[in-house]
Amino acid sequence: MNAPFPQPEDAPVPEETARAPRGRGQRQQQRDQAPRAPKRDIDGWVLLDKPSGMTSTQAVAVVKRLFSAKKAGHAGTLDPLASGCLPIALGEATKTVPYIMDGQKTYRFAVTFGVETDTDDSEGKSVAESDHRPSDADIVAALAGFHGEIMQVPPAYSALKIAGERAYDLARGGAEVVLEARPITIHRLELVERPDIDTAVLEAECGKGTYVRAIARDLGRLLGTRGHVSMLRRACVGPFLEEDLVPLDELKARAEASEADLKEALDPVGSALEEIPQLNVTPSDAHRLRCGQSIILRGRDAPVLDGHVAISCQDTLIAIGDAHGGEVLPHRVFNWARQNRPDRPRGPASRDTRPREPEPREEVHAPYYEDQD
């Protein structure tokens, strides 16, 4: 008679399966098995000074991990080549992202003449060259044609979608990418420096949807040469200014120091709404807005509002609404089941970590309402 099959606990372990999986060392396995920090409800804006060489998605992941935040997103992609202002929203601040993305942006960038690339920046391959170099006067004269509302063809390597596919994915796959011209607005574009005959440093203030790489490409062609972006820095986005930016190394140092130091780098949720009208309401009206109901602005002194408004009650931001004809309808309602950190002045001096007396604030207890995107 044959011997019975061994039970699983008695079965010998083959030598090849007892070894550690290939490609994963002991240190990596220890990291995988280490307990992860619990995610927390963190609300506010991190005005990151993104370093060059990092994608916007990578930057968001680093900041989210430093804060152990449950929810995070950014307000406008920066190319890996670019540095500067990358506003990162945590928690309830993600509800204000559209108001930052629609804001005006300021860029400082260098155009290198003589070479046009397939990506319109220095990371791409050369597709056309020219020996001609424009004079300062030629550049200044050409920039006048880029002011106001103009039509611009986005770069082939962009995040725009064609039949559901990202343009840069199609371009990297070797497909021919043809994008239609779109209207954009450039409020200011000027020459600020000419380091050498091959390079011009420009500064632009522009609206949503503007591609600086396309400006460099089109400027080179207009000047009878070729051009691409060799340096790009975003200085400002909406109300967020360059002097308010926090370098990534500073954030990491704060995280190692203490949680309190790290939170000092947060800007309030409402700082994203400084450029839209503000409205203060009574507690009873605040309750209606939290329940998704509209309110009517009555009285001789009632403000005349039209469009988006930031609504507060007792110094606490409660909603973003749409006002028209004296009626205000809530568009985004904030969940302050946990008490929000008091607002602080913005700017470098506001990051002083010396202890301060907390500002008195009356708690507003509100039910939880989940907005539907």
C-alpha positions, 0 to 999 in steps of 0.5 A: 500500500502506498504511504499517505500523502504528507500533511501541509505542515509536514511537507518539506520545503523545496530549497528553491522556494525557501530562498528570498525572491530574486530582485528583493533584498532583505532591506527592501523586505524589511521596509515592506513589512514595517508598519506604515504611519496612519493617514491623518486629516490635514487641511491646508496648502503647501506652497512648494518650491519644486526642484528641477528634475522632479515631476509634479506627481512625485512632489505631491507624493513626497509632501503627502507622505511627510504630512501623512495626509489622507488626501492631496493634489496639486493646482497645475502641473509643472514639467520636470525641467521646471522649478518654482511654485507648485501649490499642493492642496491637502484635505479640504483645500482640494475643494479650492484647487479650481480657483487656483488653476484659473488664476494668473501665473507668472513664469521666468524662462530662458529661450535658447536660440538656434535649435528647436526640439520635439518637446520644445525644451532642452530634454527633447531631440533636435528637429530643426536648427538655424545659425541666425541669432536675433538682436535685443531690438528684434526680440522686443519687437517680436514680443509685442505680437504675443500680448493679449488674447492670441491663438496658440498650438500646444506642444505635442508633448503635453497632457492634452487628450486626443481620442482619450489618449494623452498627447505625450503618450502618443508622441513617445510612441512615435505617432504624429500628434496634431493639436488645434490652436487654442485661445490663451491670454498673455497679460505681460511678456518682456525681455529681462536679461540677455546672458549671451547671443544664444540665450534670452531670459523672458518673464510672462504673466499669463492665464490658464492653458498657456504653454511657455514651451510653445511661446519659445517655439513660436518666438524662435520661428517668428524671429527667423531662427529656432528656439526652445526652453532651456530654463523654466521657473514658475514664480507665482500662481494666483494669490500664491507669491514667490516669497511664500514658497517653501523648499522641499529640503526645508519641509523634510527638515521640519518633518524631522524636527517635529509635527508642530514645525511641519504644520507651520509650513501650511497655509490656510485653506481660505488663502486660495480664495483671496481673489474672489469676493468674501461673504460673512453670514449668520449662524442660521444662514450657515446652517442652511448652506451646510445643508445644501440650501440657498440663502437670500441676502436681505436688507438695505446693506446687503452686499451686491454679489454676482459669481463665486463667493467665499462664505464664512461664519464667525471667522470660519470658512464654511462654503464656496457659493454662487451668488446671483440676484441676491441669492447664494447657492452653496457650490462646495461645503467644507467639513470642519468636524475637526476644528481648523487651525487658526489662520496665520499671516503669509510670507517668510516671517509667518514661519516663525516657530516661536510659541504664540498665544492661540487666537480665541475662536468659537467652535462651530459644530457642523454635521458631516456632508460629503460633496459629490464631484 
